[in-house]
Amino acid sequence: MELSTTLVPLSNSTQSSDYHRISLPFYQMGMQLNKRPMQDQIAYFNRIFPLNGVKTGRFILDLDDYWILDKSNPFYQTWKLYRISEQIIDNIKNAIAVTVTNTRLADKVLKLNKNVHVIPNALPFDKGQFARTEPDFTKLVYAGGKSHERDIQLLSDLPVHYYGGLKGSPSLPLPVYMSAYNHKGVALVPLYPSTFNACKSNLKILEAGAKGLACICSEVDPYIDPGDREVLLYADKFKDTLKKLREDDLQGNAEELAEYVRSKYNLDEVNKLRVDILNHYAR
């Protein structure tokens, strides 16, 4: 895989979205990330320009979330104050092309830019922090940021191990954040239905599968795509669902999910698609 020298990926690696959409994919390809493009180069970045980047006339934009937040999102007022939605909309309109994680988000972008392409999230399975753990199916885990404060209300009556700042939990550095799943057995993925949530990626099921955990999700987008839904467990009331599941059920789900994500969301394979798309616009 060779990326055109006229295209420069820019990274602000302190952000989870940037880590999975820019830093990790290009690191996997053995590429160093740049701080800023030269005059004749095309920048590639997630959402908005990194703080140390300089906006050029030509760029490709990556998006992993809808740019209009729900009012229940704890970052809603911050986005409104700094006009982040407006900045992203401006970037969509002016980008040479836009890459997104799924077709629902692509449909939103298509109204503003016709050059939109789906590149799903993917992981370098069985490498570094993305290797399997020894599961303990008595232990429940949810790893996610503070934007999910409303979603975890669906788990309020369960003994869950939280990570990511929720309920005062630790926020782990991105290079080791997957250790949140170590020696746990069941990843819980609660999500309220909304336009914003529907446009999110299915990264949480990839993380569970990477570590060899069972996974129970809310039965809403983005967790009901064809293929994915065949290897997931679903819950309306998570506590009731867990009471019905035996350890054999959870172990079987964990094995099926681990095999599935490795066959469909392998980062080396998805990077081939990424390079093809980016090179098309970087000629």
Sequence and secondary structure as in RCSB ss.txt:
>XXXX:A:sequence
MELSTTLVPLSNSTQSSDYHRISLPFYQMGMQLNKRPMQDQIAYFNRIFPLNGVKTGRFILDLDDYWILDKSNPF
YQTWKLYRISEQIIDNIKNAIAVTVTNTRLADKVLKLNKNVHVIPNALPFDKGQFARTEPDFTKLVYAGGKSHER
DIQLLSDLPVHYYGGLKGSPSLPLPVYMSAYNHKGVALVPLYPSTFNACKSNLKILEAGAKGLACICSEVDPYID
PGDREVLLYADKFKDTLKKLREDDLQGNAEELAEYVRSKYNLDEVNKLRVDILNHYAR
>XXXX:A:secstr
    TTEEEB  TTSHHHIIIIIHHHHHTT   BSS  TT EEEEESS  TT    S EEEE SS SS  TTSTT
HHHHHHTTHHHHHHHHHHH SEEEESSHHHHHHHHTT S EEE    B TTSGGGS     TT EEEE  GGGTT
GGGGGTTS EEEESSGGG     GGGGGGGGTT  EEEE     HHHHTS  HHHHHHHHHT EEEE SSTTS S
TTGGGG EE SSHHHHHHH  HHHHHHHHHHHHHHHHHH BHHHHHHHHHHHHHHH  
